[in-house]
Amino acid sequence: MDAVVAIVGRPNVGKSSLFNRMAGERISIVHDQPGVTRDRIYAQTEWLGRKIRLIDTGGLQLEGQDFQKDIHMQVEFAIDEADIILFVVS
């Protein structure tokens, strides 16, 4: 069974860049504007001979951003699916 890794954190801390680097290709959109990633984005990769299913998520904020309730719900789904939660900070 593949390990599932959810990449979680605040907006614009490099979650999508890390996801793309780990996936080995540009799948997630990387942009300076917060809130570009809203849904969960998936990729399969391998690390040290083990298959990994990566999940990129939108940035968590407490309030003040359009779609924040929906983004928070998507992050919660990813966390529930995950075996490992990679919390990215800057």
DAQUI-V843384 format. One record per residue. N is the residue number from 0. RES is the residue in three letters. PHI is phi in whole degrees, -180 to 180 (* if undefined). PSI is psi in whole degrees, 0 to 359 (NA if undefined). NEAR is the number of other ideal C-beta (glycine too) atoms within 10 Angstrom. Layout:
N:RES:PHI:PSI:NEAR  N:RES:PHI:PSI:NEAR
//
This chain:
0:MET:*:138:6  1:ASP:-72:142:13  2:ALA:-76:141:13  3:VAL:-108:124:17  4:VAL:-118:117:21  5:ALA:-96:129:24  6:ILE:-100:115:27  7:VAL:-129:151:22  8:GLY:166:183:20  9:ARG:-73:169:15  10:PRO:-63:145:17  11:ASN:57:42:17  12:VAL:-107:0:18  13:GLY:104:17:14  14:LYS:-61:311:26  15:SER:-69:324:24  16:SER:-63:316:16  17:LEU:-64:316:18  18:PHE:-57:310:26  19:ASN:-61:319:19  20:ARG:-64:315:12  21:MET:-68:325:17  22:ALA:-75:337:18  23:GLY:82:12:10  24:GLU:-160:162:9  25:ARG:-85:104:12  26:ILE:-110:309:14  27:SER:-82:146:21  28:ILE:-78:131:12  29:VAL:-111:125:15  30:HIS:-151:152:11  31:ASP:-70:337:6  32:GLN:-79:126:8  33:PRO:-65:151:14  34:GLY:90:8:16  35:VAL:-70:317:15  36:THR:-87:122:22  37:ARG:-121:323:15  38:ASP:-98:172:14  39:ARG:-78:140:15  40:ILE:-124:134:22  41:TYR:-114:151:15  42:ALA:-154:149:17  43:GLN:-101:139:10  44:THR:-149:182:17  45:GLU:-136:141:11  46:TRP:-140:124:11  47:LEU:52:40:5  48:GLY:80:3:5  49:ARG:-111:132:9  50:LYS:-74:138:11  51:ILE:-131:139:18  52:ARG:-106:115:17  53:LEU:-93:146:25  54:ILE:-128:120:23  55:ASP:-93:140:25  56:THR:-127:164:29  57:GLY:-73:165:28  58:GLY:-77:137:23  59:LEU:-86:126:18  60:GLN:-130:155:14  61:LEU:-75:321:8  62:GLU:-168:174:6  63:GLY:91:1:6  64:GLN:-121:139:15  65:ASP:-57:144:9  66:PHE:70:7:13  67:GLN:-60:321:18  68:LYS:-61:317:9  69:ASP:-67:319:12  70:ILE:-63:315:21  71:HIS:-60:319:16  72:MET:-63:318:12  73:GLN:-65:321:18  74:VAL:-65:319:21  75:GLU:-62:319:14  76:PHE:-60:316:15  77:ALA:-63:317:23  78:ILE:-63:319:13  79:ASP:-63:325:9  80:GLU:-75:334:14  81:ALA:-77:145:19  82:ASP:-89:329:12  83:ILE:-133:135:10  84:ILE:-111:119:16  85:LEU:-100:105:16  86:PHE:-93:114:12  87:VAL:-98:130:17  88:VAL:-130:161:7  89:SER:-133:NA:7
//
